[in-house]
């Protein structure tokens, strides 16, 4: 299932690149057309930042040898489910750090690579910043709890199915 999820996400990235190419410059124009182009282009870039975050988590899971379950459907908002009962606290922390590093990269790219004068860039930056705030508000407390208690929080995202070791 991971190859299908990768193909899905690469398709989203390619579509985002096309939307950006066609619409980002239009977002510098006042009015409905510029606003619509800016929101569409900016939101799709923000979606790509979220996908990068999720793939960062998977990279962390793979690097730590975690047991994970791939998403069952392409419509899933998550790439995989982390097997809390089968993984260690260290594996959970590495998985978390992978997503955080990917989010930091997305945040840096949003400010370093996108032209400030475009409305689309400001929308994209806003979505990436919002994603980053969600990471701080949701994921940091889970890791802090894990470090404090020595336990892995129950973070499965999907109903039970056959687990696989991420290698």
Secondary structure, DSSP 8 states (H G I E B T S, - for coil): -HHHHHHHHHHHHHHHHHHHHHHTGGGGS-SHHHHHHHHHHHHHHHHHHHHHHHHHHHHHHHHHT-EEEE-SSTT-SSSEEE-TTTS-HHHHHHHHHHHHHHHHHHHHHHHHTS-TT-HHHHHHHHHHHHHHHHIIIIIIHHHHHHHHHSS------S-----EE--
